[in-house]
Each structure stands twice: as C-alpha cells, then as structure tokens.
Amino acid sequence: MQVNQVLDVKGLACPMPIVRTKKAMNALESGQVLEVQTTDKGALADLTAWSAAAGHTLLEHKDEANILTFYIKKA
C-alpha cells in the first residue's frame, strides 16, 4: 500500500486525533492514503465512524505495541 502522508497523533486524547486527521485529509487529493498513528484507544471507534461519515475508506487498522495505526483513503 502506498502511503502519501503519515500523521503522528500519539499521546493526544479525543478529540484531537480526529481534528488533526480531518485537517490532514483536507490537504490530500482524492485517492491518496493517510496513515494515522495514535495511542488513543477511543480512536478505533472514532476514526472508523468519522471515515464512514466523511465518505473516506478505512483500508486497514492494526494495533501493535499499544499504537493504533489506521490507513484511510480519501474519497
């Protein structure tokens, strides 16, 4: 998978991961992929719901060493 931008929001609590993700997505072009790295456990539900509501595609997410990583494709 080709990642166009990596967003590190580790250590930030809700709602900052969503706020920063939205800002980063606005800077991308349609079809580009954003990798979001966070330690906020609530981000699993939040980013999944936000991606769907915004029309973006959550390609994959993983949880390794207490870091959640999301790959979101811009609509």
Helices and strands as residue ranges (DSSP letters): E 5-8, H 16-27, E 33-38, H 43-54, E 57-64, E 67-73
